[in-house]
Amino acid sequence: MAQKGYHHVTRDIRSQIQVLKSSNLSQRKIAEKVGISQSAVSREIAKNSSGCEYSTKIADKKAIERRSLAVNVPKKPKGNLELKIRECTEKDWSPEQISGRLKCLLYHGRSSLGCKDLDKVLLVIYHQSNC
């Protein structure tokens, strides 16, 4: 039975996929035996194969590389946070002042904006200036 929710595919699961795939089993059968969804098997093979071949070693290397790149990308703030940042930039506040103010609001529980880092503030300002 497939797992509920999202979980990273581990090296152990990758090695099972490699063995079962080399036995010419369908992705559906591989998913049943490994215990993840068929779509997860399909994504894993598509993202981490090298040509037509699926190798645990190559798949691990690609996944780790992709994960390390994704961690360093700041996410664009949503809704009220972006609006609040725009209001502050219109008052000519610096990014540091905006970030500090938002942290203060969050610390005192008067805001549900969800910004705790300067990267998000800078990202909004960057997008605002490039429009």
N, C-alpha and C positions, 0 to 999 in steps of 0.2 A: 504494500500500500504506500502511496506517495506521501511525503511529508507535507504538513500544512504550513503555510507561510513561507517566507524566503529564507534560505540558508545558502552560504557560500558553498560551492562544490569543493570538497576537500581533496587532498592528494590521494587518499585512500579510495574515494569514489572515482577519481580520474583513472586510477589504475584498474579498477573494476570495469569501467567503461572501455578502456583500451582492450582488455582481455575479451570482453563480450563482443565488442565491435569486430575484433579480428576473427571471431567465430561466426561472423556474418549474421548476427542476430539483428532484428529490427530495433529501431529506437524505442518502440513501445515495449518490446520484451526486455530491452536493457533497463528501461525505466522501472519496470515491475521488479526486476531482480535487484536493482540497486536501491530502490526505495525513494526515488525522486520522480517528478512529473516528466512526461514525455517531452513537453516543451523545454524543460530545463536541460534534458539530454541533448535535444536538438540545438539549443543555444550554445551549450558547452562545446559540442562538436564543431559547430559553425564558427565560433569565435576563436577557438584554440587549436584548430587543425593546421597542419602544415601541408598545403596542397590537398591530396586525397588521403593523407595518412594522419591518424590521430595517435599521438604519443604523450604519455603521462608527463615526461620530462619537459617537452616543448609546451604542452598545455599549462603546466605549472608556471613556467617562465613567462609566458604571455599573460596569464591571469595576474601574477604578482606585479608585472610591469604596468598593466592597465590600472590595477588598484592603486599603485603608488602615484600614478599621474592624477587619478580622480580625487585623491585626498587633498591635493594642493589647490584645487579650483574653488574659489569662493562662490557661494551660491547667491544669486540675486535676491534681495529681500522682497517680500510681497506686501501688497495692500497698504495698511496703515503705516507701516514702517517707511515705505518709500515716500508716502505723502508727507510724513513728519520730516524726513530728511530734506525733501524738496522745499518745505517751508523754511527750514533752517538755512539752506543755501541761499534762498531769496533774501534772507536777513544778513547775508555775507558772513556767516559763521564759517570757521575753518573746519576741516574734517575732524580734527582732534576735539574741537569744541562740541561738534554734533555728537560724536561718539561718547564723549564724557557726559553730555546731557542725557543721552539715551540710557547709558549705564546707570546714571543717578535715578532716572525714572523707574528703571527696572528694579534697582536695589530697594527702593522705597515702596515697591508694589503698586505704583500708580499707573503702570503701563503694561499692556499685553503685546508690545511691539515685537519682542523677541530678538533684539539685536544686542550682541555682547562683544562684537569686535569691529575694529576699524575697517577691515577689509570690505565688509558689507556696505558701510557708509561710502567708502571710496568707489566701490562698484556702481552705486546709484549715481554718484556725482559724475563719474566717467560716462555712463550711459546718457545722463542728462546733457552733458556738454557735447556729445556726438550726435544728438538728434537734430 
